[in-house]
Amino acid sequence: MAHSSMRARWRALILTDPVARLVRNAVHADIHEGYDLRQLALAAIDLAVASLGFARPLTLAELIESIAELAGHMRAAPTGEHEDAARWVVKGLLNDADNQRAFVYSFNNSEEYAFKLLQLQDGPDGAVVLASPQAVMLYLSGLDLDVDDAEAAFSVVLQRQLRDRRFEAAGRTAMQAERVSVAMSASLADILDATKRDVRSVDWEADVPQRLARAREHVEARIAADADVLNHVAAGIDTETDPAVRRASGELVDTLRRIRQVHLDLAERVGDARSVFLEAQLLQVFARRVHLRLLHVEQELLHPVLRLPQEPATEVVEAFGDRVVGMQIPRLLQLDNLVDVLLAPPRLSGAEDEEAEEPGETEGVELQAYPPAVVAEANRILRRVKDRPASLSELLVDAGDGPAAELVLLSALWAYAPDVAEPDEEHRITIQAERTGASIDHPLVWGDNLLVSYTEEA
């Protein structure tokens, strides 16, 4: 039941997404932000729904004209801009961007929900606009229905479904009725909380007493109706043999018991409302009125302080900082600790001897970072300069984009500015490099080009 209820509420919510989509995309269509596109979209749906059942349906031109007229009341602009806004709204509801196909959404990545809000149909006077059943649902969901009326309507529907033995549908209706009951209880709780904060914020002379009287009558009627429905369902469970019906009936009984508890809590809250009002009035009658307002730090503090001279600005910043950080308690000195500090010998400032780090074990560890194949390729490229010197740019071109290019570059830089004075004793090979005056521009290096030469000492 919870899954089916979630799916139904998801479908009801997803019906508003086409309206939100056309509002988001209006920025790219140069629709002025002064138009309330949501209101225009709901008005278009209302007009289409209102035309259902009449002999003469609503044409597309009439719909655009009516929406453009409504848009004209939102801002002063040429008639063409109003018509553009109206066309944009109607196109969005028709899903004109997708060739007027149905809007398709996926529920839980396993079930697709396709629907249309408005659709076009050929008529004797041109294209006519028809409202889909989903548009009617969106129209009905947008109505401001009173909570009392909604719960009474749910009660009638619930009793009808129980008589027809549609227990699963009755369970969904009961869950909706439970939400309506919770909404009424929350509404009364908001009034009482506002009363505790400030009695003057709530109209206890006319509005609140009328609400309490309606809530009291509503609760009395609902508690009696809850008892009747509970007894009816509980009596049917004992004689029912179908396991599915028994399970649905059991879930319905649990929901009805929760609804009854909500009504009992609401009755208790209604009974205590007058006491809450009198207690809050007694506490607040001599209380000092404090008006709290949030400070806009950038506009009301930072910008004015930056325009002040240094001394008054410092005073304001220090006062603000003290209130933000809080009270700072100075550190209290103890006499014995103070004597110890004064009699302590001065510290000698000097660099401490740093302990030399012991090198790690290098035996058996391969310190060469490049694979043997890369080293062999780099040696092959560098031996080209044995016959004649070559520039570093030529060597890098020969190396290509492989890892050998980096080793060739490092070898040339090492030859230009070596860290050791003597060459390798084993090979007695010396690579020399000097600047040529030209420039090199390579992904690995940029700057002065080097001329690399190669000699081998005996």
N, C-alpha and C positions, 0 to 999 in steps of 0.2 A: 504494500500500500504506500509506503514511504517513497519507493522508487517511482510508482505511477504518479504520485502527487508531485514529486520533483519534476518529472517530465512535463506534466500539465502546467506547472508554474513556469518552467523554462520556456515552454511554447508561448505562454502569455507574455513573458518578458521579451522574447526574441521578436515579437510583432512590432516592437518599437525601434528595432535596429535600422530598418530602412529610413526612418525619419532622422535618426542620428547620423546615418551615413550621408544623406543629402546635405545636412548641416555642415559636416566636416568637409565635404568636397566643394562647398560653395566658395571657399577661399580661392580655389583654382579657377572658378568661373567668373571672377570679378563681380560677385553679388555683394552689394553693400551690406556692411555689418549692422546697419540700422534696421534692417528687416528681421523680424522675429520669424524665422523659417519654421520653427516648431509649431507656432500658432497658425501659420499659413497652411502647414501640412494637415494639422488636425481639422482646420476649417474645410479643406478640400475633402477630407474623409467624411465630415459631417454632411456636406452638401450631397456627396454621392450616396450616402446612406439614406438621407432624407428623400431622395428621388426614387428610391426603390418602391415598387408597387403602383406607381402612377402610370397613366397611359402615355404621357409624353416624358421620356427619360431626359437626363441631363446631357447636353452635348459638350464636346471638348471645348469648343469656343466659349460657351456660356460659363463653364467652370473656370477657364483662364480669366475671363472677364470679371467674374465675381471675386476671385482671389486677387487679381490686380487692383480691384477697387478697395479691398481690405488692406492691401499693401500700401495704397495711397494714404491711408490714415496713419501709417507708421512713420513716414518721413516725407518731407517736401522734396519732390524730384520730378523730372519729366515723366510723362506717361509711359514712355518706352522702357524706363528702368523698372517701373512697377510690373509691366508685362513680362519683362525678362525674369524677374524674381518669381512671378506666378508660373511661368513656363518651367523654370528650374524645379520648382516644388512638384508640379504635376509629373514632369519627366522622372523625377526621383521616385515618386510613388508608383509609376508605371514600370519602373526598372528599364527605362529607355536605353540606358548604357549597355544592357545585355539583351537588346532586341525584344524587350518587353516579356522576357521569360520570367518564370517564377523565381522568387528568392529561395535559395537553397541553403540550409544550415544543417550541421551535423551535431547530433546529440550523443555525447559519450563516445564519439568516434565509431559508432556502430549503427546509428539510425539517422536517416536523413529526413528533414522536415522541409517540405516545399510549400510555398503559399504565395498568393498574390494579394495585394491590397486594392489596387484599382486595375481595371482592364478595359480595353477599347473594343467596341463592337460596331459594325456598320449599321447605320440607321437611315431613315428617309431624309433626315436633315443633316446628314454627315455623321462623323464618328461620335458615338455616344459613350459616356463613361459609366461603368458599372462597378459597384462596390462588391467585393468578395465577402464570403462569410467571415474571414479573418478580419477584414476591415470593420465589420459589424461588431465583432468581439472587441477590437481596439476601441471602437466608439463607446461601447457599453462600459468597458473598464475605465475609460476616462471620465465617467460621470461621477460627481461628488455625491455618493450615497451615504446617508446618515447611518451611524453604527447601529442604532436601535433598529432601524428599518431593515438593515442588512441581516442582523441576527434573527429577526422575526421571519424574514423571507427564507433563511436557511432552515429554520425550524419547520416551516410548512413543507419545503422540499424534502427534508429528512423524513417527515412522517409519510409523505407520498411514496418515497422510495422504499420505506419499510413495508408499507401495505402491498407494494408490488414485488416484495422479496428481492430487491436489488441491493444486497447487503454491501457489496464492494463499492457501488456508487454512494450508498448511504455513509460508508466509512469516510470517503473523500469529502462528502458534504459536512460530516461532523468535524473533520479536521479544519475545514474552512470556518465553520462556526466557532471552533475553539480560538482561532486566530482573531476573529472579530470580538469575542469576549475578552481576550487579552488586551486588544486595542482599547476597549472601553475602560478596562481597569487601569491601563497605563495613562489614559487621558485624565482620569480622576486623580491618579497619583501625581501627575504633573501639576494639577491645580493645588493639591495639598502641599507639595514641595515649594511651589511659588508662594503660597501663603506663609509657610515657615520662614522664608527669606524676607518677604515684605508683604504685609497684609494689603497695602495699597495697590499692589500690582494685579490684584484679582478683584473682580466686581462681586462682593459678597452681599450687595443690596438687592440685586435683581438676577444677574446671570447665574451665579453659582447656586443659589437656592432652587432655581428652576431646574438646573442640571441634576441636583441631588434628588429632587422630587421625581424627575423622570427616571433616574437610575434606580431609585427605590422601587418604583412601580415595575420597572423592567426586571429587576432582580427577583422580586416576588413572583412574577409570572414565569420567569425562566426556571427558577428552582422547582416550581410545581410541574412545569413541562418536562424538566430533566428527569424527575422521579417517574413520571408516566412512561416516558420513552425507555428508561432503564428497566422498569418492570416488564414492559412489553417485550423487549429484546431478551432479557434474562429468562422469561417464561418460554420464549421460542427456542432457546438453546437446549433446554431439557428435552424437548420433543423432536428436535432435529436429528436426522441420521446422516446427512451428507457431511463428510469431514470438511470439505472446502467451505461450506456454509457455516459450520460450527466455528471454524477458524476465523472467518470474516466477522462473524457475530461476536466472538470473543474480543477481537481487536476493536470492534465498534463499542463494546461495553467499556473497555479501558479508556477510549477517547471520551465517551460520555461521562465517565467518572471524573476525568480531568476537567471537563467543562463545568461539571457541577461544583468541583472544588474552586474553580475560578469564580463562579457566581457566589459561592459562600464567602470567599475572601473579599469580593466586591461588596457584598452586603455588610460585612464587618467594617470595611473602609468607609462606606456611606454612613454607617452608624456613628463612627468616630470623627467624621468630618467636622461637625459642629464643635466638638471639644478641641480639635486641632486649631480651629479658627480662634476660639476664645483664648486658648493658651498662647498662641502666637500674638494676639492682640495685647494681652497682658504683658508679655515680655518686651514688645516693641514700643509700647506707648511712651516709655521714658528713655528709650534707647536713642543714642546719638546717631543721626543719619550720616552714613559714610558713602560718598559717591566714588566708586572705583572706576578708573578708566585706564586702559592700556596705553602705554607710552610708545609712540612711534620714534624709535631711537634715531633713525637716520634723519628724518625731517624735523623733529622737534628737539633733538639734542645735538647730533653731530654737526649738521649744517650751521645752526646758530652759534655753536661754540667755535667753529673754525673762523667765523667772521668777527669774533671778539678779540680784543688785545690780549697779551699774554697773561697779565695778572688776573683779570676777571675770568678768563678761560680756565686758568689753573684752579681757581677757587671752585668753579662749577664742576670740573672734572674730579677734583678731590672729594667734593661732597657726594657726587654720584658714585664714585668708587667706594667710598666708605659705606654707603647704603647697599651697594651690590655685594661687596665682599663680606660685610658684616663687621661686628665689633671685634677689634683686635686687642687682646689682653697682653700687656707688656710682661716680659719675662722677669720673674722675681729672683734676685740673687740671694743665696744663702751665705752667711758669714764664713762658715768653715770652708765652703768651696771657694769663696773669694780669696781667703788666706792661702789656700793651696795653690791657686792660680798665680798669686803675686810672688810666692816664694819659690815657684818652680824655676829651675835653671833655664836660661834661654836656649832655644834650639839652634844648633849649628847648621847653617845653610851650606850645603855642599852636595855635589853630584854623587849619588850612590853608585857604587861599582855594579855595573850590569853584568849579570852572569851570562857567559857566552853559551849560546845554544849548541848543544851537542848535535852534530850531524847524524842523520839517521843512517841506518844500514843501507849501503848502496851495492854491496856485493850481491851479484845475481839479479840485480834490477836493471832492466834495459832503459837507459836514460835517453836514447834516441827517440824523438817524438814522431819522426817520419818513418813510414814503412820503407823497407829496403828498395822496393821498386821505384818509389818516388825519389830516393837519394840517387839511384842509378840514372834515372831520367835527368835529374838536375846536373849530375856530373857530365852526362853526354852533351847537354846544351852548353855548359861552361867550357868544355874542351874545344868548342868551335873557335874560341878566341886564341887558340894555340897557334893557328896559322896566321891570323891577322886580328887586331883588336876589333871589337864590335861594341856598339852602343847598347845600353841597358834596354832601351825600347825594342831593339831588334831581338834581343834574347827573350824578352817577355812575349813578343809575338810568336816566336818559335815555341815557347812553352805552352801557349794557348790558355785555356781556362782551367786546366787541371791543377792539382795540388803542387806540381813541380814548379809552377810559376812563383809561388810564395817563397820556396826555398831558393830559387835563383835570385829573387829580389833581396832576400836576407843576406845571401852570400856576397852580392855586389855591395850592399851597404856595409857589411863587415870589412870588405876590402877597402872601402873608402875611408872608414874610421875604425880600424881594428882595436880590440881591447888588449891585445898582447903584442909584445914587441917582436917576438920570434915566431916563425911559422912552426907548423907541426913537425916534430922531429922525425916522425915515421915516414911521412910522404915528402917533406921538403918541397911542397907545392905552394906557390905564392900567386894570389890573384890581386891585381892592382886595379884601382879605379880612380878616375879623376873627372872633374867637371868639364863638359865640352862647351858650355855657354848656351846650348840650346835647352829647350823645355821638353818635358815628358808629361803626357796626359794619359793615364792608364787607370782602370778601375782599382788597382792596388796601390798606386803611388801617383803623386803629382808634384812637380817641382823641376829642379835642374836635372838634365839628363847626364848620365855618367858614361864614360868610355872605359870599358873593361878590357884589360889585357891579362895575359896568362904567361907565366914563366915557371920553369921547373929547375930548381937548383940541384946540382950534383951532390 
